[in-house]
Amino acid sequence: MTGQLALNFPLAEDATFANYVGDAAQKLHALSGVCYVWGEVESGRSHLLQACCHTARENNQSAIYLEHPAEQDADILDGLESVAVVCIDDVDSVLSDDKWQLGLFQLINAVQASRGCLVFSADKPAKQLQTMLPDLHSRLLAAVAIETDRLTDAQKLSALKQRAYRHGFTLNDEVGRFLMDRVPRSMRSLMSLLARIEVETLVRQKKVTIPLVKQALGI
């Protein structure tokens, strides 16, 4: 139980399937068993894994999300097959560790036997992973693979506007494009910036305009 509690990282409130823009959410939402989510850095992998946990908890199921496995000892995997949904982010970060490799292999087998749900994420397809344990590599290759979506600028703008609406303010197209032209266009960077803008609107009690954004960014 102590190990499971250590794994139970808090979930971002907005990291739900409903708030994900793209097709990967629908694909993952309908799956069970062992799944493998992959995509480039800041492409929504962590969002999807947390969404799995949110959904499980809404359905009164147990769920655990591990954000930085390399910071944990592999012993923490012991007994996790008893949890309905287990999500392990950045699994590629621990595949050079013999103990982790064996622990992951045993966890996959145990989850399959218990008919649970185990979701991994990494920044590359499973076939490109480097592991010294062939049986683990074969298990990861056999997992249902889902690639994160490569969003267009229009889809990113739509996601920003939806997030603003959910948080009680309006982001028009002009301001949204202004933001996107001034920060890296990963969704994590854009959402982080939008959170800063939200604070400014609350403090100043003003609607979101380009001048307000410039003040918030110091430009």
Buried (B, 14 or more C-beta within 10 A) or exposed (E): EEBBEEBBBEBBEBBBBEBBBBEBBEBBBEBEBBBBBBBEEBBBBBBBBBBBBBBBBEEEBBBBBBBEBEEBEBEBBEEBBEBBBBBBBBBBBBBEBEEBBBBBBBBBBBBBEEEBBBBBBBBEBBEEBEBEBEEBBEBBEBBBBBBBBEBEEEBBBBBBBBBBEEBEBEBBEEBBBBBBEEEEEBBBBBBEBBEEBBEBBEEEEEEBBEEBBEEBBEE
